[in-house]
């Protein structure tokens, strides 16, 4: 099946610094990727839809200037958490759909997630 | 986006069949129903997807009644390793976004 990777798998940073998380589709091209955030014991919350070659679409309440998304190629989307603060500590997960799936299948393939801890 | 409702938690024992039902009253004509499994500190993993009637794969079955306002994920003979959170998602098109509900925490006991 389609594989999505994320890097790094975990990161610890100081408050005020910026952190970049990469999401790659390894064996398919993804014109659209999705970024989620998940706090402990909670469900995944969609942050934004990353569109290749254009601006990301952010969900209501998500600060686009704080969570910068770049989708420069068909296999790579990056999420940069700018001026991170302790409340940004969370599990960040990306996903993508494989447009080449047959039979109308449209499931999302998720990355393994990135654990961000801001001190 | 169609909203989904699932039981918050379920308990079962090894070897039993587990059925998790999801309600999605506002499902649209072109929406598919997809179930994911998530272990702690991991990304969700695809289990099964369907549009209507019954779908079966090597790990689960998905039952969808004619009105498609609900669906039931059936896990045969669960083991301890099936302890996880299970999410039901409803969404359409290859590029469309999906919204996660609260999920069902399944705990399998020995």
Interface residues (C-beta under 8 A of the other chain):
Chain A: X1 X4 X6 X31 X32 X34 X36 X43 X44 X45 X46 X49 X91 X93 X95 X97 X99 X104 X105 X106 X107 X108 X109 X110 X111 X112 X113 X115
Chain B: X32 X34 X36 X41 X42 X43 X44 X45 X46 X49 X51 X87 X91 X92 X93 X94 X95 X96 X97 X98 X99 X100 X101 X102 X103
